[in-house]
Amino acid sequence: MINKLKLWKKQPQSSNLQERMTLIKEQQIPSHVAIIMDGNGRWAKKRALPRVAGHHEGMKVVRKITKLANELGIQALTLYAFSTENWKRPKLEVDYLMKLPEEFLGSFLPELIEENVKVTMIGEKENLPSHTLKAIEKAMVDTKDNTGLVLNFALNYGSRAEMVSAMKQVMIDCEAGVLDVEEITEETFANYLMTKGLGDPDLLIRTSGEIRLSNFMLWQLAYTEFWFTDVLWPDFAEEHFVQAMEDYQNRQRRFGGV
């Protein structure tokens, strides 16, 4: 049997890319990177393939970018895998998307463990199929003690629903006397969100040429740097990710200051 752990470690990179990565590591690296992985369906359509073929190809890119983010020392990588609105898609496509976490983690979980990657998830678990939830929860349990990159999947996630849920819990705690209304601050509210302890993203990447947030981390992205590309997610390569890091490092983040 082929040792998949060796396959993870032996993927060659161009010397130029390695040099650029070395320079990136010498500067301020974003602690948390979030990605809206868009364009799988269009990638498949351009090749006269079913949409699910694009999702399968996109899964391979997740593996590559996770590895690269870990190598660069990024602390958290949040991937928008399935939104609360995606249930509106054709049943065949939704069923396939619900199988992807099981397929991805079933194949690559040993590598993630070896690379000290910690798997987490944000999103509503209630509506997820049992096999999908089982795969995610197994990965979370098996990697809970890892201290490297946090690979955070946004699955069945919608930011507006997240904020409504957080506000309801705030009201419950206020009524129970656990929280005083006058004590509520931005920091307090952030602790009621699903991303508690993760930190707001420093950089958001969206592929496929779309320039919108699509109900993704609306609170958390308040001061995030945005990086958009026309490249479809299945074609998104290490070079594109490195370019996003370089562009990020050339920006000045003032957070409303001067």
C-alpha angles and dihedrals in degrees: 000000000000112000104239092194089063091049088056093053100040102056103123124226128198117263088238091056091048090051091051091049090052090054091047091054090055091062136052108302120203109254094209126029122186124195131197099205102210135166105048093125094047090048089056094044092054087058096043090246129135115268091248089065088063092052091050091051090046090057089062089055090053088060093050096047093045090055092048094047089052092050091052092053097246109163100211136018117189116194121195097223103161130001129208086249094055091079085080091070122100112292093239091057094044091049090052093048089052089055094052098079089053092048095043097045093039089059103034106029093097089054092048090052091048091050092050093244118158117214120214136162139212122194140070111307097189098083097041119109113256093245091053094048092045092055093048095046092048090053091048092051094044093050101035094110095047115115103196130080116350107225102201119189118203098209123171084355130156122171098212091052089047092054093045090051091048092050092050090054091048089054091048091052092047092052090047092051092244091116132030117220090229090056094060111112134157088268091051092051092047088059089062093056125094090248093063108147093012099089127226117291115264092199133027120197122193122183134202099049097279114136107200139088099236095210092306122146094326093171096040096050095060094116100015121131111241125218119185129187135181090222113114114237096249088056094047106120138185089264091060092050091049090050090053090052092050093049090048091053091052092058127087114227110207101165090215094318131104 
